């Protein structure tokens, strides 16, 4: 019973939190890209949490323990992606689109 109450309280908290912050949204850009106002540390933290999540951390640590340093190549794709995004982020931000398909459509037409 305690589990159900805890889950319901958590869901209620998320719902109230969402309603509170939904009132601050004025246009689509505020919702999709946080009004383009996030700082660099927040963006890096978001990318790390998204691309190199707990599955990658636990699986690479297990592989590293069993197979040595050669298993660290498992995270290389995420790190290379972050480096690439670092160099193209300014151009993408100035372009003013929200998704990769939007950018490709604006560049190459439908």
Buried (B, 14 or more C-beta within 10 A) or exposed (E): EEEEEEEEEEEEEEEEEEEEEEEEEEEEBBBEEEEEEEEEEEBBEEBEEEBBEEEBEEEBEEBBEEEEEEBBEBBEEBEEEBEEBEEEEEEEEEEEBBEEEEBEEEEEEE
